[in-house]
Amino acid sequence: MLKSHFLGAAIAVAATPVFAEAEKYTLDPSHSQIVFSYDHFGFSTTTSMFSGFEGEIMWDKEDPAASSVTVSFPEASLITGWDARTQHFMSGDFFGATDDDTVSFASTGIEVTGEDTALITGDLTVNGVTKEVVLDARLNGQTDSHPMEGKPWAGFSATTTLLRSDYNLGAFAPMVSDEVAVEISIEAGAAPAEGAEGETDS
């Protein structure tokens, strides 16, 4: 029961097909953020983020192993808080990003480690390079009726550490740390059933 409870927050396995019982949840872009930080020459910790992105979770309550989670967003949506840094990150030194270049994640496996924790394995694609990563995830909470949205809702957080050089983004390492600490926080709500009145594309 605890296993189903946790996976219902949108953390699941994509290694097997999604059955008919799976319920679609869509990320709330207004409350989903990915924050990353790195050491700058030993003088400071610099932070940037991605926000406002979309994704979906197919959640099978009866068979959590048949669930999946996918997320994708433009590299150019990066927020640094300083225009000159953003432009540098989008330059050939780092992403060399165009409007069509995306960051994406698709789950491939999960290990439930506690009542509200799990390790999520998935394929992360950044800068055209795909690597397997493991997210240390925690269920923050879930409800059958969001107080404002009036539908099933869930949220979770996760952390991982990436090496910039794995994604051909290692400029200025090690003075600017190769290791990047990543913190994720998302919310997701049950999507309208297909054909339901008021349904919109997610």
MDAnalysis code that builds the backbone (N, CA, C; Angstrom):
import MDAnalysis as mda
import numpy as np

u = mda.Universe.empty(606, n_residues=202, atom_resindex=np.repeat(np.arange(202), 3), trajectory=True)
u.add_TopologyAttr("name", ["N", "CA", "C"] * 202)
u.add_TopologyAttr("resid", np.arange(1, 203))
u.add_TopologyAttr("resname", ["MET", "LEU", "LYS", "SER", "HIS", "PHE", "LEU", "GLY", "ALA", "ALA", "ILE", "ALA", "VAL", "ALA", "ALA", "THR", "PRO", "VAL", "PHE", "ALA", "GLU", "ALA", "GLU", "LYS", "TYR", "THR", "LEU", "ASP", "PRO", "SER", "HIS", "SER", "GLN", "ILE", "VAL", "PHE", "SER", "TYR", "ASP", "HIS", "PHE", "GLY", "PHE", "SER", "THR", "THR", "THR", "SER", "MET", "PHE", "SER", "GLY", "PHE", "GLU", "GLY", "GLU", "ILE", "MET", "TRP", "ASP", "LYS", "GLU", "ASP", "PRO", "ALA", "ALA", "SER", "SER", "VAL", "THR", "VAL", "SER", "PHE", "PRO", "GLU", "ALA", "SER", "LEU", "ILE", "THR", "GLY", "TRP", "ASP", "ALA", "ARG", "THR", "GLN", "HIS", "PHE", "MET", "SER", "GLY", "ASP", "PHE", "PHE", "GLY", "ALA", "THR", "ASP", "ASP", "ASP", "THR", "VAL", "SER", "PHE", "ALA", "SER", "THR", "GLY", "ILE", "GLU", "VAL", "THR", "GLY", "GLU", "ASP", "THR", "ALA", "LEU", "ILE", "THR", "GLY", "ASP", "LEU", "THR", "VAL", "ASN", "GLY", "VAL", "THR", "LYS", "GLU", "VAL", "VAL", "LEU", "ASP", "ALA", "ARG", "LEU", "ASN", "GLY", "GLN", "THR", "ASP", "SER", "HIS", "PRO", "MET", "GLU", "GLY", "LYS", "PRO", "TRP", "ALA", "GLY", "PHE", "SER", "ALA", "THR", "THR", "THR", "LEU", "LEU", "ARG", "SER", "ASP", "TYR", "ASN", "LEU", "GLY", "ALA", "PHE", "ALA", "PRO", "MET", "VAL", "SER", "ASP", "GLU", "VAL", "ALA", "VAL", "GLU", "ILE", "SER", "ILE", "GLU", "ALA", "GLY", "ALA", "ALA", "PRO", "ALA", "GLU", "GLY", "ALA", "GLU", "GLY", "GLU", "THR", "ASP", "SER"])
u.atoms.positions = np.array([
    [0.834, -1.198, 0.000],
    [0.000, 0.000, 0.000],
    [0.870, 1.251, 0.000],
    [1.931, 1.227, 0.832],
    [2.824, 2.364, 0.874],
    [3.511, 2.558, -0.464],
    [3.809, 1.420, -1.118],
    [4.460, 1.510, -2.418],
    [3.562, 2.215, -3.425],
    [2.300, 1.826, -3.453],
    [1.376, 2.481, -4.369],
    [1.190, 3.942, -4.000],
    [1.153, 4.227, -2.697],
    [0.966, 5.602, -2.207],
    [2.078, 6.503, -2.717],
    [3.311, 6.017, -2.626],
    [4.443, 6.843, -3.043],
    [4.491, 7.018, -4.544],
    [4.307, 5.928, -5.258],
    [4.420, 6.008, -6.711],
    [3.300, 6.835, -7.308],
    [2.210, 6.962, -6.575],
    [1.118, 7.783, -7.065],
    [1.491, 9.238, -7.172],
    [2.571, 9.658, -6.557],
    [3.012, 11.049, -6.647],
    [3.722, 11.331, -7.946],
    [3.807, 10.339, -8.820],
    [4.391, 10.527, -10.144],
    [5.800, 10.032, -10.257],
    [6.179, 9.107, -9.404],
    [7.508, 8.557, -9.499],
    [7.335, 7.087, -9.803],
    [7.728, 6.648, -10.998],
    [7.415, 5.295, -11.365],
    [8.342, 4.752, -12.406],
    [8.034, 3.546, -12.856],
    [8.903, 2.842, -13.775],
    [8.340, 2.873, -15.175],
    [9.203, 3.109, -16.160],
    [8.773, 3.121, -17.550],
    [9.254, 1.885, -18.280],
    [9.776, 0.885, -17.563],
    [10.392, -0.261, -18.206],
    [9.369, -1.226, -18.788],
    [8.092, -1.147, -18.349],
    [7.065, -2.030, -18.861],
    [5.921, -1.208, -19.420],
    [5.075, -1.788, -20.277],
    [4.008, -1.008, -20.900],
    [3.011, -0.471, -19.883],
    [2.417, 0.670, -20.214],
    [1.384, 1.252, -19.361],
    [0.059, 0.547, -19.646],
    [-0.575, 0.041, -18.602],
    [-1.830, -0.672, -18.760],
    [-2.998, 0.314, -18.770],
    [-4.185, -0.216, -19.052],
    [-5.367, 0.635, -19.178],
    [-5.700, 1.342, -17.871],
    [-5.275, 0.746, -16.730],
    [-5.613, 1.331, -15.443],
    [-4.809, 2.592, -15.151],
    [-3.756, 2.842, -15.902],
    [-2.903, 3.989, -15.617],
    [-3.679, 5.297, -15.762],
    [-3.432, 6.209, -14.837],
    [-4.084, 7.512, -14.856],
    [-3.050, 8.576, -15.174],
    [-3.419, 9.472, -16.070],
    [-2.486, 10.509, -16.497],
    [-2.498, 11.693, -15.538],
    [-1.301, 12.064, -15.066],
    [-1.096, 13.282, -14.287],
    [-0.217, 14.212, -15.114],
    [-0.505, 15.499, -15.072],
    [0.332, 16.469, -15.776],
    [0.979, 17.412, -14.765],
    [2.226, 17.784, -15.050],
    [2.938, 18.681, -14.152],
    [2.282, 20.060, -14.144],
    [2.304, 20.679, -12.991],
    [1.852, 22.064, -12.838],
    [3.066, 22.949, -13.115],
    [3.147, 23.600, -14.285],
    [4.341, 24.372, -14.627],
    [4.592, 25.559, -13.715],
    [3.548, 26.028, -13.023],
    [3.729, 27.175, -12.139],
    [4.350, 26.778, -10.800],
    [4.396, 25.476, -10.520],
    [4.973, 25.004, -9.262],
    [5.924, 23.833, -9.501],
    [6.670, 23.904, -10.586],
    [7.673, 22.881, -10.898],
    [8.969, 23.588, -11.266],
    [10.030, 23.299, -10.525],
    [11.309, 23.960, -10.745],
    [12.453, 22.960, -10.652],
    [13.487, 23.213, -11.430],
    [14.750, 22.486, -11.327],
    [15.834, 23.522, -11.074],
    [16.462, 23.445, -9.913],
    [17.491, 24.407, -9.515],
    [18.835, 23.691, -9.498],
    [19.857, 24.296, -10.078],
    [21.192, 23.700, -10.007],
    [22.200, 24.736, -9.527],
    [23.216, 24.242, -8.832],
    [24.225, 25.132, -8.260],
    [25.611, 24.537, -8.434],
    [26.608, 25.407, -8.450],
    [27.991, 24.980, -8.664],
    [28.942, 25.967, -7.993],
    [30.149, 25.493, -7.704],
    [31.159, 26.316, -7.067],
    [31.864, 27.181, -8.106],
    [32.036, 28.456, -7.791],
    [32.687, 29.390, -8.706],
    [34.030, 29.827, -8.124],
    [35.112, 29.152, -8.579],
    [36.482, 29.474, -8.191],
    [36.714, 29.409, -6.678],
    [35.817, 28.726, -5.951],
    [35.953, 28.649, -4.511],
    [35.504, 29.900, -3.778],
    [34.991, 30.876, -4.523],
    [34.576, 32.138, -3.917],
    [33.085, 32.184, -3.596],
    [32.288, 31.481, -4.384],
    [30.838, 31.557, -4.185],
    [30.172, 30.318, -4.766],
    [28.917, 30.158, -4.422],
    [28.065, 29.139, -5.034],
    [27.053, 29.856, -5.913],
    [27.065, 29.529, -7.203],
    [26.182, 30.193, -8.158],
    [25.009, 29.271, -8.480],
    [23.830, 29.847, -8.602],
    [22.605, 29.074, -8.786],
    [21.843, 29.559, -10.016],
    [21.286, 28.617, -10.762],
    [20.403, 28.919, -11.886],
    [19.251, 27.924, -11.852],
    [18.279, 28.099, -12.741],
    [17.115, 27.217, -12.672],
    [16.384, 27.103, -14.009],
    [15.608, 26.045, -14.102],
    [14.591, 25.887, -15.140],
    [13.244, 25.885, -14.430],
    [12.255, 26.554, -14.993],
    [10.931, 26.609, -14.387],
    [9.887, 26.749, -15.489],
    [8.618, 26.490, -15.125],
    [7.544, 26.645, -16.092],
    [7.469, 25.540, -17.115],
    [8.121, 24.403, -16.848],
    [8.136, 23.310, -17.832],
    [6.944, 22.367, -17.632],
    [6.726, 21.532, -18.617],
    [5.612, 20.591, -18.596],
    [6.123, 19.159, -18.672],
    [5.293, 18.236, -18.281],
    [5.616, 16.815, -18.347],
    [4.400, 16.015, -17.942],
    [4.508, 14.695, -18.027],
    [3.370, 13.869, -17.645],
    [3.812, 12.601, -16.929],
    [2.924, 12.148, -16.069],
    [3.115, 10.898, -15.345],
    [1.931, 9.998, -15.659],
    [2.190, 8.773, -16.042],
    [1.142, 7.768, -16.180],
    [1.225, 6.879, -14.954],
    [0.220, 6.989, -14.091],
    [0.231, 6.323, -12.795],
    [-0.784, 5.188, -12.755],
    [-0.294, 3.981, -12.541],
    [-1.136, 2.805, -12.395],
    [-1.166, 2.431, -10.913],
    [-2.273, 2.707, -10.254],
    [-2.361, 2.476, -8.817],
    [-2.240, 0.998, -8.463],
    [-2.784, 0.140, -9.318],
    [-2.777, -1.294, -9.039],
    [-1.443, -1.940, -9.368],
    [-0.723, -1.376, -10.314],
    [0.552, -1.941, -10.748],
    [1.546, -0.805, -10.972],
    [2.112, -0.267, -9.883],
    [2.998, 0.890, -10.015],
    [4.156, 0.670, -10.974],
    [4.595, -0.569, -11.129],
    [5.712, -0.850, -12.038],
    [5.359, -0.594, -13.493],
    [4.071, -0.401, -13.777],
    [3.634, -0.117, -15.143],
    [3.476, 1.381, -15.376],
    [3.919, 2.198, -14.433],
    [3.796, 3.640, -14.549],
    [5.026, 4.241, -15.225],
    [4.959, 5.548, -15.521],
    [6.086, 6.217, -16.173],
    [6.030, 7.716, -15.936],
    [7.179, 8.370, -16.114],
    [7.244, 9.823, -16.014],
    [8.164, 10.345, -17.108],
    [7.729, 11.395, -17.796],
    [8.533, 12.030, -18.840],
    [8.435, 13.546, -18.702],
    [9.554, 14.218, -18.925],
    [9.621, 15.676, -18.842],
    [10.512, 16.178, -19.963],
    [10.147, 17.314, -20.564],
    [10.972, 17.910, -21.607],
    [10.756, 19.418, -21.614],
    [11.848, 20.170, -21.848],
    [11.727, 21.628, -21.901],
    [12.901, 22.205, -22.675],
    [12.777, 23.409, -23.214],
    [13.837, 24.011, -24.021],
    [15.061, 24.371, -23.176],
    [16.252, 24.112, -23.707],
    [17.474, 24.554, -23.035],
    [17.471, 26.069, -22.870],
    [16.925, 26.757, -23.854],
    [16.939, 28.222, -23.848],
    [16.032, 28.818, -22.785],
    [15.267, 27.994, -22.058],
    [14.409, 28.509, -20.990],
    [15.174, 28.677, -19.679],
    [16.468, 28.427, -19.695],
    [17.307, 28.580, -18.510],
    [17.191, 29.986, -17.918],
    [17.079, 30.060, -16.598],
    [17.006, 31.327, -15.870],
    [18.235, 31.427, -14.975],
    [19.072, 32.441, -15.186],
    [20.252, 32.620, -14.341],
    [20.133, 33.827, -13.420],
    [19.248, 34.746, -13.726],
    [19.124, 35.961, -12.944],
    [20.058, 37.068, -13.380],
    [20.895, 36.790, -14.386],
    [21.804, 37.811, -14.915],
    [21.939, 37.586, -16.407],
    [21.506, 38.541, -17.209],
    [21.416, 38.364, -18.656],
    [22.743, 37.972, -19.288],
    [23.835, 38.570, -18.847],
    [25.136, 38.259, -19.442],
    [25.519, 36.799, -19.206],
    [25.191, 36.264, -18.033],
    [25.479, 34.855, -17.759],
    [24.593, 33.951, -18.615],
    [23.330, 34.312, -18.722],
    [22.422, 33.506, -19.563],
    [22.934, 33.444, -20.996],
    [23.338, 34.581, -21.547],
    [23.853, 34.617, -22.914],
    [25.120, 33.781, -23.045],
    [25.976, 33.806, -22.012],
    [27.198, 32.996, -22.056],
    [26.854, 31.515, -22.048],
    [25.899, 31.109, -21.194],
    [25.501, 29.704, -21.153],
    [24.911, 29.232, -22.483],
    [24.232, 30.125, -23.188],
    [23.633, 29.744, -24.462],
    [24.637, 29.813, -25.618],
    [25.856, 30.280, -25.346],
    [26.880, 30.416, -26.386],
    [27.582, 29.081, -26.648],
    [28.506, 29.092, -27.591],
    [29.245, 27.890, -27.939],
    [30.133, 27.373, -26.828],
    [30.445, 28.193, -25.815],
    [31.223, 27.709, -24.676],
    [30.476, 26.632, -23.901],
    [29.141, 26.689, -23.942],
    [28.334, 25.752, -23.178],
    [27.288, 25.075, -24.075],
    [26.047, 25.551, -24.052],
    [24.973, 24.862, -24.770],
    [24.994, 25.108, -26.279],
    [25.331, 26.330, -26.691],
    [25.161, 26.656, -28.098],
    [23.729, 26.391, -28.520],
    [22.795, 26.752, -27.654],
    [21.410, 26.307, -27.800],
    [20.635, 27.076, -28.857],
    [19.766, 26.355, -29.549],
    [18.772, 26.939, -30.436],
    [17.396, 26.714, -29.801],
    [16.378, 27.284, -30.408],
    [15.022, 27.134, -29.873],
    [14.552, 25.688, -29.888],
    [15.176, 24.853, -30.740],
    [14.739, 23.463, -30.865],
    [15.455, 22.518, -29.906],
    [16.503, 22.973, -29.230],
    [17.266, 22.107, -28.329],
    [16.553, 21.977, -26.988],
    [16.433, 20.740, -26.507],
    [15.674, 20.494, -25.287],
    [16.471, 19.688, -24.275],
    [16.044, 19.806, -23.025],
    [16.442, 18.919, -21.945],
    [15.285, 17.956, -21.731],
    [15.567, 16.659, -21.591],
    [14.481, 15.705, -21.378],
    [14.889, 14.627, -20.389],
    [13.883, 14.070, -19.734],
    [14.095, 12.961, -18.797],
    [12.977, 11.955, -18.984],
    [13.339, 10.666, -19.007],
    [12.352, 9.589, -19.084],
    [12.765, 8.491, -18.110],
    [11.881, 8.136, -17.203],
    [12.201, 7.129, -16.192],
    [12.353, 5.753, -16.829],
    [13.246, 4.957, -16.241],
    [13.463, 3.582, -16.706],
    [13.414, 2.571, -15.575],
    [13.430, 3.020, -14.341],
    [13.407, 2.087, -13.216],
    [13.259, 2.812, -11.900],
    [12.865, 2.062, -10.866],
    [12.663, 2.672, -9.546],
    [12.934, 1.652, -8.459],
    [13.493, 2.138, -7.374],
    [13.674, 1.340, -6.170],
    [13.055, 2.106, -5.010],
    [11.975, 1.584, -4.454],
    [11.344, 2.222, -3.311],
    [12.200, 1.937, -2.080],
    [12.569, 2.995, -1.350],
    [13.486, 2.851, -0.227],
    [12.845, 3.142, 1.119],
    [11.613, 3.600, 1.135],
    [10.925, 3.908, 2.386],
    [9.486, 4.271, 2.126],
    [8.786, 4.697, 3.188],
    [7.375, 5.025, 3.058],
    [7.143, 6.175, 2.087],
    [8.087, 7.112, 2.012],
    [7.898, 8.269, 1.133],
    [9.173, 8.600, 0.348],
    [10.048, 7.609, 0.158],
    [11.298, 7.845, -0.570],
    [11.524, 6.767, -1.622],
    [12.297, 7.119, -2.640],
    [12.615, 6.167, -3.695],
    [13.818, 6.667, -4.486],
    [14.485, 5.746, -5.162],
    [15.536, 6.080, -6.111],
    [14.976, 5.867, -7.503],
    [14.943, 6.919, -8.307],
    [14.404, 6.848, -9.664],
    [15.559, 6.850, -10.652],
    [15.621, 5.860, -11.487],
    [16.619, 5.804, -12.559],
    [15.962, 6.227, -13.864],
    [16.677, 6.999, -14.665],
    [16.121, 7.430, -15.935],
    [17.178, 7.946, -16.875],
    [16.783, 8.190, -18.098],
    [17.670, 8.723, -19.133],
    [17.500, 10.235, -19.202],
    [18.596, 10.953, -18.939],
    [18.604, 12.406, -19.006],
    [19.366, 12.836, -20.252],
    [18.723, 13.650, -21.078],
    [19.361, 14.178, -22.283],
    [19.571, 15.666, -22.124],
    [20.825, 16.093, -22.194],
    [21.203, 17.502, -22.096],
    [22.259, 17.769, -23.161],
    [22.090, 18.850, -23.904],
    [23.089, 19.241, -24.900],
    [23.331, 18.135, -25.931],
    [22.283, 17.375, -26.228],
    [22.371, 16.313, -27.221],
    [23.012, 15.034, -26.728],
    [23.359, 14.954, -25.432],
    [23.993, 13.777, -24.850],
    [23.018, 13.124, -23.873],
    [22.862, 11.801, -23.956],
    [21.978, 11.071, -23.059],
    [22.797, 10.216, -22.103],
    [22.539, 10.381, -20.799],
    [23.210, 9.616, -19.758],
    [22.167, 9.112, -18.764],
    [22.472, 7.972, -18.154],
    [21.608, 7.467, -17.092],
    [21.899, 8.228, -15.798],
    [20.847, 8.643, -15.101],
    [20.992, 9.322, -13.821],
    [20.060, 8.670, -12.804],
    [20.367, 8.883, -11.536],
    [19.526, 8.386, -10.445],
    [19.095, 9.571, -9.597],
    [17.802, 9.711, -9.399],
    [17.243, 10.778, -8.577],
    [16.873, 10.222, -7.207],
    [17.319, 10.889, -6.160],
    [16.948, 10.539, -4.791],
    [15.681, 11.332, -4.470],
    [14.544, 10.653, -4.508],
    [13.247, 11.344, -4.506],
    [12.482, 11.139, -3.217],
    [11.638, 12.120, -2.929],
    [10.786, 12.066, -1.736],
    [9.388, 12.563, -2.079],
    [8.385, 11.834, -1.621],
    [6.999, 12.279, -1.736],
    [6.746, 13.375, -0.713],
    [6.340, 14.540, -1.176],
    [6.045, 15.651, -0.269],
    [4.615, 15.600, 0.253],
    [3.705, 15.078, -0.587],
    [2.319, 14.986, -0.174],
    [1.418, 14.701, -1.355],
    [0.235, 14.176, -1.067],
    [-0.759, 13.959, -2.112],
    [-2.146, 14.009, -1.510],
    [-3.121, 14.317, -2.356],
    [-4.501, 14.435, -1.910],
    [-5.432, 14.019, -3.035],
    [-6.609, 13.567, -2.670],
    [-7.619, 13.228, -3.673],
    [-8.327, 14.464, -4.205],
    [-8.162, 15.603, -3.504],
    [-8.820, 16.823, -3.954],
    [-7.993, 18.034, -3.535],
    [-7.301, 18.616, -4.509],
    [-6.521, 19.825, -4.262],
    [-7.460, 20.937, -3.795],
    [-7.095, 21.713, -2.755],
    [-8.016, 22.716, -2.222],
    [-8.431, 23.792, -3.216],
    [-7.616, 24.035, -4.255],
    [-7.977, 25.030, -5.258],
    [-8.358, 24.395, -6.586],
    [-7.692, 23.289, -6.937],
    [-7.940, 22.660, -8.236],
    [-9.099, 21.670, -8.203],
    [-9.404, 21.136, -7.010],
    [-10.526, 20.221, -6.873],
    [-10.338, 18.884, -7.554],
    [-9.106, 18.401, -7.645],
    [-8.835, 17.108, -8.264],
    [-7.615, 16.480, -7.605],
    [-7.364, 15.186, -7.862],
    [-6.193, 14.536, -7.265],
    [-4.907, 15.291, -7.606],
    [-4.026, 15.381, -6.614],
    [-2.819, 16.209, -6.746],
    [-1.693, 15.566, -5.958],
    [-0.462, 15.782, -6.399],
    [0.688, 15.236, -5.688],
    [1.906, 16.102, -5.939],
    [2.874, 16.023, -5.034],
    [4.110, 16.764, -5.220],
    [5.283, 15.989, -4.659],
    [6.446, 16.140, -5.280],
    [7.621, 15.497, -4.734],
    [8.864, 16.320, -5.020],
    [9.917, 16.009, -4.300],
    [11.209, 16.644, -4.506],
    [12.242, 15.570, -4.780],
    [13.347, 15.967, -5.407],
    [14.407, 15.010, -5.720],
    [15.727, 15.744, -5.857],
    [16.811, 15.024, -5.629],
    [18.148, 15.584, -5.790],
    [19.025, 14.618, -6.559],
    [20.038, 15.163, -7.210],
    [21.070, 14.349, -7.844],
    [22.285, 15.233, -8.063],
    [23.389, 14.636, -8.461],
    [24.597, 15.376, -8.798],
    [25.035, 14.971, -10.191],
    [25.303, 15.957, -11.040],
    [25.734, 15.707, -12.415],
    [27.138, 16.254, -12.618],
    [27.844, 15.699, -13.615],
    [29.117, 16.245, -14.063],
    [28.879, 16.979, -15.375],
    [29.214, 18.252, -15.416],
    [29.026, 19.045, -16.641],
    [29.748, 18.412, -17.821],
    [30.941, 17.888, -17.555],
    [31.756, 17.334, -18.641],
    [31.106, 16.128, -19.299],
    [30.214, 15.430, -18.580],
    [29.503, 14.290, -19.185],
    [28.625, 14.732, -20.345],
    [28.238, 16.006, -20.336],
    [27.322, 16.527, -21.348],
    [28.003, 17.571, -22.242],
    [29.310, 17.479, -22.327],
    [30.102, 18.408, -23.145],
    [29.866, 19.862, -22.745],
    [29.745, 20.085, -21.424],
    [29.517, 21.423, -20.883],
    [30.588, 21.777, -19.847],
    [31.769, 21.183, -19.977],
    [32.777, 21.281, -18.932],
    [33.714, 22.464, -19.012],
    [33.355, 23.510, -19.734],
    [34.239, 24.671, -19.869],
    [34.622, 25.234, -18.501],
    [35.906, 25.591, -18.367],
    [36.468, 26.250, -17.188],
    [36.564, 25.358, -15.960],
    [36.270, 24.047, -16.104],
    [36.496, 23.124, -14.988],
    [38.012, 22.884, -14.874],
    [38.540, 22.683, -13.670],
    [37.814, 22.565, -12.396],
    [37.666, 23.881, -11.640],
    [38.163, 25.011, -12.197],
    [38.023, 26.272, -11.463],
    [36.553, 26.572, -11.179],
    [35.725, 26.402, -12.212],
    [34.280, 26.373, -12.017],
    [33.932, 24.891, -11.918],
    [33.344, 24.468, -10.816],
    [33.245, 23.041, -10.513],
    [32.552, 22.249, -11.619],
    [33.131, 21.069, -11.896],
    [32.503, 20.154, -12.850],
    [31.218, 19.590, -12.255],
    [31.223, 19.342, -10.957],
    [30.037, 18.826, -10.280],
    [28.966, 19.903, -10.162],
    [27.734, 19.517, -10.481],
    [26.585, 20.414, -10.366],
    [25.539, 19.736, -9.482],
    [25.149, 20.403, -8.412],
    [24.108, 19.877, -7.528],
    [22.740, 20.277, -8.074],
    [21.849, 19.305, -8.208],
    [20.529, 19.537, -8.802],
    [19.446, 19.262, -7.763],
    [18.511, 20.199, -7.627],
    [17.356, 20.051, -6.740],
    [16.086, 20.243, -7.561],
    [15.170, 19.297, -7.425],
    [13.930, 19.299, -8.204],
    [12.739, 19.355, -7.259],
    [11.756, 20.169, -7.593],
    [10.504, 20.214, -6.839],
    [9.367, 20.374, -7.835],
    [8.406, 19.450, -7.814],
    [7.305, 19.532, -8.769],
    [5.970, 19.221, -8.112],
    [4.919, 19.703, -8.750],
    [3.544, 19.325, -8.430],
    [2.895, 18.791, -9.704],
    [1.940, 17.882, -9.531],
    [1.243, 17.324, -10.686],
    [-0.191, 17.015, -10.308],
    [-1.097, 17.205, -11.259],
    [-2.508, 16.956, -11.016],
    [-3.094, 16.003, -12.041],
    [-4.142, 15.307, -11.644],
    [-4.803, 14.366, -12.541],
    [-5.359, 15.100, -13.757],
    [-5.078, 14.563, -14.937],
    [-5.560, 15.173, -16.172],
    [-6.991, 14.741, -16.438],
    [-7.772, 15.567, -17.147],
    [-9.134, 15.158, -17.510],
    [-9.108, 13.895, -18.361],
    [-10.102, 13.045, -18.186],
    [-10.199, 11.849, -19.014],
    [-10.398, 12.253, -20.460],
    [-9.926, 11.418, -21.384],
    [-10.070, 11.737, -22.802],
    [-11.541, 11.901, -23.142],
    [-11.822, 13.005, -23.835],
    [-13.202, 13.276, -24.232],
    [-14.006, 14.017, -23.183],
    [-13.365, 14.237, -22.009],
    [-14.091, 14.946, -20.953],
    [-14.266, 16.398, -21.314],
    [-15.361, 16.984, -20.873],
    [-15.655, 18.387, -21.172],
    [-14.594, 19.269, -20.535],
    [-14.107, 20.225, -21.294],
    [-13.127, 21.161, -20.785],
    [-11.704, 20.660, -20.870],
    [-11.480, 19.480, -21.476],
    [-10.137, 18.935, -21.583],
    [-9.277, 19.824, -22.466],
    [-8.053, 20.039, -22.045],
    [-7.100, 20.794, -22.838],
    [-5.840, 19.980, -23.030],
    [-5.077, 20.311, -24.075],
    [-3.814, 19.619, -24.294],
    [-2.859, 19.935, -23.167],
    [-2.056, 18.940, -22.733],
    [-1.093, 19.150, -21.661],
    [0.290, 19.295, -22.209],
])
